[in-house]
Amino acid sequence: MPYIPIYKRPPNKFVRYDMERFDDGAGNTGVERVAIYLDKHGTEKRESAQVIWDVQPHSNSVA
């Protein structure tokens, strides 16, 4: 049985994805894909759907 995220499960109604840039404070950056959906009461909710990290350059130095 496939996994269905909460924002796609009935009675919730998926509306859209938003992409939001972020910095974790430790030098790592990326984009968070946020699912916007309506719950069974029609209230708009936001749920983190995916984190897409920016590619960090690899250091070849050895300590």
N, C-alpha and C positions, 0 to 999 in steps of 0.2 A: 504494500500500500504506500503510495507516495506521500511525502510530507507536504502539507499545505500550510503556509504561514498564516498566522492569526489574522492579518490584514486582508487575506483572500478567502477566509472561511465564512460561509453564511452564518448568521444573518448580516455580517459586516459587508460593507460595499467599498471596494477599492476605488480610489479617485485618481491618484497619480503618484509618480515618484518625483522627489526634489533632490537635487545634487547640492551638497553643502561642503565647501572646503573647510579643512580644520588643521590645526597644529597641536600635537599632543603635549607640547611644552618640553619635550626631550629631544627636539630637533627632527622629529619625524612628521611628515605631512601627508595629506591624502584627501580623498573625497569620500564623504559618507552619503550613501543612497538612502533617503528617508521615504518610507511609504506613508502616504496620506490616505486615510480611509474614514468612513463613517461607521460608528458602532450601531448596535441595534436600536439605540435611542436617537440616532441621527446626529450625535456629537462627533465633531471632527477630532480624530486621533492621529498621532505621529508615532511611527515605530521605525527603529533602525533596521534596514533591510540588508545592507552590504557596506563593508569598508573596503575601499580601493586605495591601497598605499601607493604613494609616489615612489618611483625607483630611486634608491639611494646609491651613490657611487660606492663601489667596493674599494677598500684600502688594501694595498698589497704589502704594506709595511708590517714587519714582525717585531713585536716588543721583546 
